[in-house]
Amino acid sequence: MALALTAEIKELDERIAVLFTRADPDGILPSVPGIGPILGAQILGRLGDPNRFTSLAGVRAFSGLVPRLDSSGVNGQHTGLTKSGDACLREALFMAADHARRADPSLAAKYHRLMVTEGKHHNSALCHIATTLLTRIAACWRRGERYTLHDAHGRPVEARHARTIIAERYTIPAELRAARRTTHARPKPTTSGTGQRRKESQRAPSTGPFTTHATTPPA
């Protein structure tokens, strides 16, 4: 059974490779750091043609990697991700982002800032990187250009120099990384909305003798 499953997986990989090459003949997705034939096929298969979206914001909204806005009256705040898009697409982008930030200095600089300066959790920082990566993929696809590596100032760099820059400038200290990876239990917020409010009688307690007979109200 194991040999039969291995043969089926190999056949599927070969079929996926053919379809992926046909869908991306210019090799745009394989040029993105952190994206190989498996993740590339998953991203392109779940996203579809990026040209079908009217804007890059539409691409991000489709993935669900955008913050949700909770508003009430004149107040509003951004909370977690909407997660309204394709879960398989988000999974592939999240995995690709973890590899891309190790190879692209511009993404490494953003990840370093999110972790060190803004105090983000590792997963939260990767979600930001995944959103940026998706935007760049869609932009490259629209222009018909392969992905190029840049430093934090926007200057093109070669792959062998990119990892050197990341190691020298954007390495996260081990103790800080351990602290950011640790999750702490947070108390559940108390909601005061009408759906969670207890329905209690607003009648004042009676101070006189109890009676079961109706009384005539004063004129």
N, C-alpha and C positions, 0 to 999 in steps of 0.2 A: 504493500500500500504506500509506503514511503517513497519507493522508487517511482510508482505511478504518479504520485502527487508532484514529485520533483520534475518529472517529464512534462506534466501539464503546466507547471509554473514556467519552465523553460520555453515552452511553446507560446505561452501568453506573453512573456517578455519579448520574444522575437516579433510577435504580431504588434505589440505596443510600440516597439522601436520603429517598425515600418510606418505605422500611422503617425507617430510623433515626427519623424523625418518629413513625411508628406505635409503635415500641418505647419511645420516650422522649417522650411527648406533653407532659410538663411542662418539657422543656428543661433537665433537670438537668445532663447532661454538657456541653452547650454553654456552660453558665454557669461551668464550671471554667476557670480561666486556662490557656492553652496547649493547649486541646482544641477543635478545630474539627470540622466535619462528617466529615472523613476519619478522624482519630484517634479521634473519639468513636464512630464506627461500628465501627472496628477493636477498640476496648476493649470495647464492649458486646457485639459479636459473639463475641469470644473468651472473655469472662468469663461472659456469660449473666446471668440474673437474680441480683443480689447477695442477694436474700432467700432463695435456696436454701441458703445457707451458715448454719450454726448460730451462727457468731460472726465477728467481724472478723478474728480470727486465722486462721480457716479461709480467708478471702478472700486473705490474705497468703500463706498456705501454698500455695494453688492457683496463685498467680502465680510461685512459686519465688524471690521476692525476700525470702527469710529466710536467716539464716546457718546453715551446716551445722555440726553438733556432732560433733567427733571425740573419742571417749572411749575410754579403755583403763584398766580397773581403777578406781582412785579418781581418775584424772586425766581432765580434759576441757577442751577449748578450742573456741571458735568460729572457723571458718576462712571460706572464701568462701561465696557463695550456693549454695543447693541446686540451683537451676536445674531443679527437677523439674516445674515447671509448663509453661504454654504459652509458647513462645518468641516468638510473634507478639504476645502480650499484653505481655510484658516489653519488647519493642522499642517498642511504642506508648507505654507508660508512661515509658520512658526518654526518648523524644523529647518527650513532654508535660512531663516534669519540668524539662527544660532551658529550656522556655518559661515554665513556671509560676513558677520561682524568680526570674524577671525581673519578674514582675507581682504576686506575693503577698509582702508584707513578712515574714510569719511563716515562709514557706519560704525567703526570702532570708536571714533571720537564721540559720536552721538551716544553710543551705549555707555561710554565712560562718563559722560556728563550726566546722563540719567541716573547712573548708579552712584557716582561719587558726590556730585553737586546737588542733585534733586532728591536723592535718597530713595529712588525707586526700588521695588523688589525686582529680582532677576526676571521673573515671568512678565511683569509689567513693562520692563525695559525692552524685552524681546518683542512684545506686542507693538511697541512703537517702531522698532526696527522693521518688523514684518510689514507694517503699513507703508513705511518709506520704501522698502524693497518692492512692494507691489506697485507703488506709484512709478518707480523707475522702470520696472518691467513694462508697464503699459506705455510709458513715454517712449521707450526704445522701440517697442512694437509699432507704435504709430509712425515713428520716423524711419523705420526699417533699418535701424542701426544696432550693432552689437554693443553689449554692455562694456564700459571701460572703467577701470579703477581710477579713483582720484583721492588726493589727500584732503585734509580738512579745509584747505584753502581753494579747492577746486582744480588743482593742477594734476594732470595725468601722471600716473606712476606705473611702473612695471610690477608684475606680481612678486618678483623676488625682493624688490625694495619695499613693497607694501607690508609684508609680514615683519620686516625689520622695523619699520616705522611704528607698527602696532605694538611690537614687543618693547620698544624703547619709550613710547609716550603714553600708551593707553592700556597698560596692564593693570588689572584690578587687584589690589592687595588681597591676600588669601583671607585675612581676618574679616575684611569688609565684605568679601563675597560670601563668606559663611554667615555673616550677620544678615545680609540681604536675602539669602536663601531660606533663612529660618522664618517660618510663619507663626504669628502669634494669634491666639484666639481673640476675636473682637466681640464685645458685647453687642447683641442685637439691638438696633435702634428702636426706640419706642415710637410707634406711629400714633398720630392723633387724628387720622383721617376719619371720615364718616363711616367707612366700611369697617374700621377696627374699633370704633367708639362703642362703649357699652351703652345700651339703651336703658336709662334709668328714669324713674319718674321724677319730674321737676316739682311735684306738689310738696308744699311745706308740711312738716309733721303736725298732726293735730294736737292742740294743747287743751282742748275741752273734752267733755264726755263724748264717747262714741255713740252715734245714733244711726239707725237704719232708715229714718224717715227724712224725706226731702223737706227742706226749709225754704220759706219764701224770701228771696233776696230783698234787701231794703230798696226803697224807691230812689 
